[in-house]
Amino acid sequence: MDPAPATPRWNLERPYLTGRFHQEAKVSLAAAQAPGSKPFSLDSFSRGAGGGAGSVIGSYAVSVQELLVIDDLLSALVGIEGRYISIKRVRGKDGYVVFQIDSSMDLALQELTRRIFPLCEDFVLVSQFVESRSHFKNGLVNHALAAALRAFLLDYQAMVAQLEHQFRLGRLSVQGLWFFCQRMMSSLNALAVLIEKAMSNDTSGSATLNLLQSQAKAMAGDSAVRSLLEKMTECASAAYLRMLERWVYEGIIDDPYGEFFIAENKSLQKESLTQDYDAQYWKQRYSLKDGVPSFLNNVAATILTTGKYLNVMRECGHNVQVSLSENSKLMSFSSNHQYLECIKSAYDFASGELLTLMKDKYDLIGKLRSLKRYLLLDQGDFLVHFMDIAREELTKKPEEISVEKLQSLVDIALRSTAAASDPSHEDLTCCVERSSLLKKLTTLKDLGCAYSSDKFAATDVDQPMTLSMTGLETFCLGYKIPWPLSLVISRKALTKYQLIFRLLFHCKHVSRQLCQAWQIQQGFRSVKILGTPILRSSILCRSMLKFVNSLLHYLTFEVLEPNWHSMHDSLQKAKSIDEVIQIHDFFLQKCLKECLLLLPELLVKVEKLKSLCLQYATSIQLLIPSIEVATPERRSKSAMSKSSRIKKAQERDQQLKLASENVVMSESILKFEAEFNSELQSLVPTLSNSSQAEPYLTHLAQCILGVGIDQ
């Protein structure tokens, strides 16, 4: 907000121009010509030179006194001292004055005169307010109120001029003057009370409007005064209405003096939505101030949202043409609530226009579907192909991985599969995190879960994984989100997608490793050598595969798919972008929770089981020797002699027998079997207990409950 222009010095230094000459010190003509002379107060200054020290009003007849006091009263009514009526300023209160009468006046005349003094004092107070609140710094509402008061004072001064005309014609008495002032007495007093409160609280903007409305309501018993105050409210609110009209119809804050109840934080840029996890652009770029006019309290949020929607469209280069008719103009805050209907119509227009723009031009639903395809692993062939061609790079440590190489492999996988037909596949990026999934969750404090870094430090669940962490545990896909879709798919929302992706991707990796271990063990079945260790290993591998695949089935078909379809149906019925944001955030939060990412106790156990599965698969591939078993077709084509074939078979049988009787392998399989069964058995009661509070865990319990039965 630019600083208010300064009031010209000449507007403050000329008392006769400002109307404050009766309160300012001034010098006599002789003193003004003498250098170093001191000014004297007008409190002791009497109009005209004829009022000498001995010319007291009490020395005249009562009829003459009445004429003299009427002449002085007509001057006092417009804030000017007379010969026998003086003005005294109230110390410590700027603009407050009291009128005093010569004590030698007839007592009856004194009583009638003092009854008129409050009107004179109220006029001076109102005049002082009009003058002071016309300065730039006081804002448009006070400017408009001062202009309305100035117009009222013109009517008042016209009344005084008419009274003076009657006095010149000899038709006005003090009693008559008192009678004719009655109509203005209550009105000017009500304005004086209003101004006194406004000056004491130094109100401006919406505070002034609230004060005007409360004073009008307090005068419900006096229809004339109430009508006057409502008129003042209407005039003062005209400037405020223009600001409101520009906001709800154009999305522009035209507020040179900071009076509007909506503030703009220009330091927050829309680019932060895709860069900062805690970006507050949508909530704090435009926000409500404390001083909201009382008559707009119920629609303040609607007004704020309307302008925000218009601003989004304007920043997209979309020309917004709001059709304005006479009925849609905000003329006044009248009792028929027409302004509320205008605000609602403006909101409906802005909301519908922006939602249509997001869905049609920027294909919001298509982008969300693309996120589901890649980050929620809905595109199976792309992932399998990528894991095959990126295996060598992903087995490196995170700091040794080339992100550029991974990105090129992602592009190859996209172009080589059905994903090539997706127009949004070019927006897919990749990255490598520097921490495990569990540690990443401890850094996100706003997920609504009880993750504690101290708690994880005390456990050894994440330590082995951290020591041997590779790109398979830290690889993550990203997505380029353009404006204005970043309002819905912000950095925070994308981070939640990535958390789910990392869980699914690692589960897929564990499943693939177990499948390779299973294939190695099938070599023993082909030659019918199934010793006790090999048999136990085969059963354990099958149990582990069943666990991991059951977990994947639960995550994909029990959590992500149903929640996605529910979100998709809700988005079709959404009426505003805020509703879209709310539906999308609810979907992500629900998926995080049902994927166990917000349940630390369960997630730690699942990660422990996956870690055991990986260790087992690695051990099997290292402990069991690579054996090439000849197939019947190959044997039929073999050119070897019968004796050579018998010798080869004997060597193979001996090798297989040694492998089946390997003590190290037997002990390792027994150890993995015991640990896996123990962890699995500890998970089942935890699931059963938690499913009472979280019913969706019943599906997970049903999926994995039978995993350990085969053992």
Sequence and secondary structure as in RCSB ss.txt:
>XXXX:A:sequence
MDPAPATPRWNLERPYLTGRFHQEAKVSLAAAQAPGSKPFSLDSFSRGAGGGAGSVIGSYAVSVQELLVIDDLLS
ALVGIEGRYISIKRVRGKDGYVVFQIDSSMDLALQELTRRIFPLCEDFVLVSQFVESRSHFKNGLVNHALAAALR
AFLLDYQAMVAQLEHQFRLGRLSVQGLWFFCQRMMSSLNALAVLIEKAMSNDTSGSATLNLLQSQAKAMAGDSAV
RSLLEKMTECASAAYLRMLERWVYEGIIDDPYGEFFIAENKSLQKESLTQDYDAQYWKQRYSLKDGVPSFLNNVA
ATILTTGKYLNVMRECGHNVQVSLSENSKLMSFSSNHQYLECIKSAYDFASGELLTLMKDKYDLIGKLRSLKRYL
LLDQGDFLVHFMDIAREELTKKPEEISVEKLQSLVDIALRSTAAASDPSHEDLTCCVERSSLLKKLTTLKDLGCA
YSSDKFAATDVDQPMTLSMTGLETFCLGYKIPWPLSLVISRKALTKYQLIFRLLFHCKHVSRQLCQAWQIQQGFR
SVKILGTPILRSSILCRSMLKFVNSLLHYLTFEVLEPNWHSMHDSLQKAKSIDEVIQIHDFFLQKCLKECLLLLP
ELLVKVEKLKSLCLQYATSIQLLIPSIEVATPERRSKSAMSKSSRIKKAQERDQQLKLASENVVMSESILKFEAE
FNSELQSLVPTLSNSSQAEPYLTHLAQCILGVGIDQ
>XXXX:A:secstr
        THHHH HHHHT TTTS B  HHHHHSTT   B GGG  SSS   TT  GGGS HHHHHHHHHHHHHH
HTTT   SSEEEEE TT TT EEEEE TTS HHHHHHHHHHHHHHHHHHHHHHHHHHTTSGGGHHHHHHHHHHHH
HHHHHHHHHHHHHHHHHHTT   HHHHHHHTHHHHHHHHHHHHHHHHHHHHT  THHHHHHHHHHHHHTTT HHH
HHHHHHHHHHHHHHHHHHHHHHHHH     TTS SSEEE TT  GGGGGT TT  HHHHSEEE S   GGGGGGH
HHHHHHHHHHHHHHHTT        GGGS     TT HHHHHHHHHHHHHHHHHHHIIIIIS HHHHHHHHHHHT
T   HHHHHHHHHHTHHHHTS GGG  HHHHHHHHHHHHHTSGGGG TTGGGEEEEE SS HHHHHHH TTSSS 
  HHHHHHSSSHHHHHHT  HHHHEEEEE   TTGGGTS HHHHHHHHHHHHHHHHHHHHHHHHHHHHHHHHHHH
HTT   HHHHHHHHHHHHHHHHHHHHHHIIIIIIIHHHHHHHHHHHHH  SHHHHHHHHHHHHHHHHHHTTTT H
HHHHHHHHHHHHHHHHHHHHHHHS       HHHHHH    HHHHHHHHHHHHHHHHHHHT HHHHHHHHHHHHH
HHHHHHHHHHHHHHHHHH TTHHHHHHHHTTGGGG 
